[in-house]
């Protein structure tokens, strides 16, 4: 299978629900009807680029990356291409509940090979061409039934041993399709692909905290250096980075307790920060979680690079 092709697999197989098909249809209709603005306002430059090939584990920082329908990535790897599934509960691996996931590091060896490492464990090599031969199955990912590939028993054992202390319990799977995204059914933005934050928002948040936090705790893709006021990204409806990639607003990023986990220590903060402070001043009426960052969909694919100028439209 050539994973460089940006091909969405329609949910017409067994286990694909009608709601998934409808969401896909609406998403494609929405994207097709998106008219790219002609006038843009420069707001700053791109200073950080990150993606997370293994959901909830440590990310990879890039100098440049490709943006397409599969999300930010490089080679045959893209954002959240791999996920750990709890065999008993069906839950997708989540570092807010399992902070030890942060101790798992990923490194791209070449366009097809990913190395996974963790303290006390032998390095694990993932070859996407080998995984592509695996058994396909369907799984509910945040409300959408999507096709996944079973990576194999040796991977399940490795992750189960490290995270659970036994040989079974977790299954490593690889996405066969980008997760369908929609606002119409108010799905959680945890399944969306491009999340942007700004330096001004981080500065404002840290001014309210006794112990400053880093941008890495929010696990976004783009950190934009701007002199605009804090949280100006709330109002961006279009985003252009460099000369190629263009994105359209999808949803605000509603925050759970995940940013409370410190990436360096893989431990949750004892004081409940920054989630506790965000709840004091970043809540919208009727919502239960605070907002920090904004999600965007790619409507024009392209390469983004550190230092690229960033433009927005409203």
Protein Blocks (a to p, Z undefined) as FASTA:
>chain_A
ZZkbccddddfbghiafklmmmmmmmmmmmmmpccdfbdcdfbdcfbdcddfbghiacdd
dfbdcddfkopcehjbdehkbccddfknopacdfklmmmlmmpccddfblmbccdddehi
acddddfklmmmmccddddeehiacddddfbjklmmmmmmmmnopabhiacdddfbdcdd
dfklopafklmmbdcddfklmmmmmmmpfbdcdfklnopabdcddfbdehklmmpmbdce
hjlbccddfbdcdddfklmpcfklopacfklpaklmmmmmmccehiabdcedjddddfbg
cdddehiacdddZZ
